[in-house]
């Protein structure tokens, strides 16, 4: 009987620490914080020699979202400075020519003016078109000129839009060809916003040419 009582007492002493430390909360009886083990509030567990066991399965490992590819943007076309010196390589017609710009041949359309057609694929040669084309060739062929840009540098066809200045080394902006073509009756005003910097002077020169019956205004 004594041996039986002694055995029961020893088992009770061994089990006591385990049962005392078993609890369902995040803080045990001694105030130790059990939340650091990733336990949920109310999750039943017990401590044994500094380790912690739980009755539920361990928490699932968080997965990181798949990396997304950075958005690609189309590089913007380089904007040219306000003025640029170029050498004319070819005159197409009265208001269009070609020149080397930064090592590349570009088509250049005169801003604010329109000469009669001579090379349009869908239109016949218009009255006074050949005269306008011949005049522009005489003034531009092989010449170094200064291009002056306005708000919009290119049209929908990719052509550069410019006021074309003729001059010399001392004064490269002596004469604007756009104005001369209107003044002498080789072109009429054609305004396309936002490029309207010299529109007022173009309109004034056209009025004078028309009243004088110059060029394409003859007999009108």
VMD Tcl script that draws the C-alpha trace (Angstrom):
set ca {
  {0.00 0.00 0.00}
  {2.83 2.38 0.92}
  {4.58 1.58 -2.37}
  {1.38 2.35 -4.30}
  {0.92 5.73 -2.57}
  {4.56 6.67 -3.21}
  {4.19 5.84 -6.94}
  {1.04 7.97 -7.25}
  {2.78 10.90 -5.51}
  {5.79 10.73 -7.88}
  {3.56 10.68 -10.97}
  {1.71 13.69 -9.66}
  {4.93 15.66 -9.19}
  {6.08 14.86 -12.77}
  {2.74 15.72 -14.38}
  {2.22 18.92 -12.40}
  {4.65 21.17 -14.39}
  {3.22 19.97 -17.68}
  {-0.40 20.55 -16.76}
  {0.43 23.89 -15.13}
  {2.00 25.19 -18.29}
  {-0.74 23.99 -20.64}
  {-3.13 26.80 -21.58}
  {-5.26 28.11 -24.48}
  {-4.26 31.80 -24.44}
  {-1.37 33.86 -25.82}
  {0.06 34.46 -22.31}
  {0.77 31.67 -19.83}
  {0.25 31.68 -16.05}
  {3.64 33.32 -15.50}
  {2.88 36.15 -17.92}
  {5.18 34.88 -20.66}
  {4.18 36.03 -24.11}
  {3.37 33.07 -26.38}
  {2.29 35.15 -29.39}
  {5.87 35.06 -30.69}
  {5.31 31.43 -31.65}
  {2.63 32.47 -34.16}
  {-0.23 31.12 -32.03}
  {-3.80 32.23 -32.51}
  {-5.84 33.52 -29.59}
  {-7.48 30.51 -27.87}
  {-5.18 27.93 -29.43}
  {-4.51 25.22 -26.79}
  {-0.83 24.38 -26.23}
  {1.73 23.57 -23.51}
  {5.39 24.28 -22.81}
  {8.02 21.58 -22.23}
  {11.63 22.44 -21.61}
  {11.48 25.72 -23.52}
  {9.80 24.24 -26.62}
  {6.22 24.77 -27.67}
  {3.83 22.25 -29.17}
  {0.39 23.02 -30.56}
  {-2.62 20.90 -31.29}
  {-3.24 22.51 -34.66}
  {-1.31 22.43 -37.93}
  {1.37 25.10 -38.42}
  {0.41 28.30 -40.20}
  {0.80 28.29 -43.97}
  {3.75 30.11 -45.48}
  {2.84 33.36 -47.19}
  {3.47 33.37 -50.93}
  {4.79 36.44 -52.72}
  {2.94 37.64 -55.80}
  {4.64 36.96 -59.13}
  {6.76 39.91 -60.25}
  {5.17 42.05 -62.93}
  {7.06 43.19 -66.01}
  {7.80 46.91 -66.07}
  {5.68 48.85 -68.52}
  {7.54 49.85 -71.66}
  {6.99 53.23 -73.22}
  {7.84 54.27 -76.75}
  {10.69 56.77 -76.70}
  {9.65 60.24 -77.72}
  {11.11 61.70 -80.88}
  {13.97 64.08 -80.16}
  {12.94 67.70 -80.25}
  {15.15 69.97 -82.33}
  {16.35 73.39 -81.16}
  {14.41 76.53 -82.09}
  {16.66 77.26 -85.08}
  {18.91 75.02 -87.12}
  {21.31 75.51 -90.03}
  {20.96 72.99 -92.87}
  {22.16 72.57 -96.46}
  {19.47 72.03 -99.09}
  {19.89 68.81 -101.10}
  {16.79 68.91 -103.30}
  {13.79 71.15 -104.01}
  {10.58 69.14 -104.46}
  {8.20 71.98 -105.38}
  {7.43 75.57 -104.44}
  {6.87 74.91 -100.71}
  {8.74 71.66 -100.02}
  {12.42 70.70 -100.13}
  {14.91 68.27 -98.65}
  {17.99 68.87 -96.52}
  {20.46 67.02 -94.30}
  {19.42 67.33 -90.63}
  {21.74 65.68 -88.09}
  {23.14 63.43 -90.81}
  {19.72 62.35 -92.10}
  {17.89 63.65 -95.17}
  {14.59 65.18 -94.09}
  {11.63 66.62 -96.00}
  {10.88 70.19 -94.97}
  {7.56 71.96 -95.54}
  {7.35 75.75 -95.39}
  {5.00 76.94 -92.64}
  {2.02 79.18 -93.36}
  {2.13 79.19 -97.16}
  {0.90 77.02 -100.03}
  {2.16 77.12 -103.62}
  {0.20 75.64 -106.56}
  {0.71 71.89 -107.01}
  {3.20 70.46 -109.50}
  {4.03 66.96 -108.18}
  {0.87 65.90 -106.31}
  {0.03 62.23 -107.14}
  {-3.73 62.89 -107.30}
  {-3.86 66.43 -108.69}
  {-2.89 67.93 -112.06}
  {-0.28 70.65 -112.36}
  {-1.97 73.84 -111.18}
  {-1.66 77.32 -112.76}
  {1.51 79.13 -111.69}
  {2.82 75.96 -110.01}
  {5.81 75.52 -112.32}
  {6.79 79.19 -111.84}
  {6.64 78.86 -108.05}
  {8.66 75.66 -108.13}
  {11.31 77.22 -110.39}
  {11.59 80.25 -108.11}
  {12.11 78.14 -104.99}
  {14.74 76.03 -106.78}
  {16.59 79.18 -107.81}
  {16.61 80.47 -104.22}
  {17.36 77.22 -102.38}
  {19.33 74.73 -104.51}
  {22.63 73.94 -102.75}
  {22.15 76.78 -100.25}
  {22.81 76.71 -96.52}
  {19.72 78.12 -94.82}
  {18.41 78.59 -91.30}
  {15.28 76.74 -90.25}
  {13.11 78.36 -87.61}
  {10.56 76.12 -85.91}
  {7.23 77.02 -84.34}
  {5.16 75.15 -81.73}
  {4.70 71.96 -83.77}
  {7.89 70.76 -85.46}
  {6.42 67.98 -87.64}
  {3.21 67.31 -89.54}
  {1.30 64.02 -89.73}
  {3.52 62.88 -92.61}
  {6.68 63.28 -90.52}
  {7.90 66.32 -92.46}
  {9.65 69.12 -90.58}
  {7.68 72.37 -90.53}
  {9.80 75.50 -90.72}
  {10.21 79.14 -91.60}
  {13.21 79.27 -93.95}
  {15.65 82.15 -93.57}
  {18.11 83.17 -96.29}
  {21.18 85.25 -95.50}
  {24.92 85.20 -95.01}
  {27.38 84.35 -92.27}
  {27.04 87.79 -90.66}
  {23.25 87.84 -90.79}
  {21.72 84.38 -91.46}
  {18.17 85.73 -90.99}
  {18.08 88.46 -93.62}
  {15.09 87.25 -95.64}
  {12.34 84.72 -94.89}
  {11.49 82.69 -98.00}
  {7.95 82.01 -96.74}
  {7.22 85.75 -96.70}
  {8.89 86.34 -100.09}
  {6.79 83.66 -101.79}
  {3.60 85.36 -100.58}
  {4.86 88.87 -101.32}
  {5.76 87.98 -104.94}
  {2.55 86.06 -105.60}
  {4.07 82.57 -105.75}
  {2.06 81.34 -102.74}
  {-1.07 82.05 -100.79}
  {-1.53 81.97 -97.02}
  {-2.32 78.56 -95.48}
  {-2.60 78.72 -91.69}
  {-2.46 75.56 -89.58}
  {-2.56 76.16 -85.79}
  {-0.63 76.04 -83.54}
  {2.03 77.29 -85.99}
  {0.80 80.87 -86.34}
  {3.82 82.97 -85.33}
  {3.99 85.03 -88.54}
  {0.40 84.69 -89.77}
  {-0.38 88.42 -89.47}
  {2.55 89.38 -91.71}
  {1.61 86.68 -94.25}
  {-1.96 87.98 -94.48}
  {-0.76 91.55 -94.92}
  {1.69 90.59 -97.70}
  {-0.95 88.52 -99.50}
  {-3.34 91.48 -99.51}
  {-0.66 93.64 -101.09}
  {0.23 91.00 -103.74}
  {-3.41 90.46 -104.62}
  {-4.10 94.16 -105.00}
  {-1.01 94.45 -107.22}
  {-2.04 91.41 -109.32}
  {1.26 89.62 -108.76}
  {1.90 86.04 -109.79}
  {-1.04 83.73 -109.18}
  {-3.25 86.78 -108.46}
  {-2.88 88.11 -112.01}
  {-6.24 88.59 -113.77}
  {-8.15 87.90 -110.55}
}
mol new
graphics top color blue
foreach p $ca { graphics top sphere $p radius 0.5 }
foreach p [lrange $ca 0 end-1] q [lrange $ca 1 end] { graphics top cylinder $p $q radius 0.2 }
display resetview
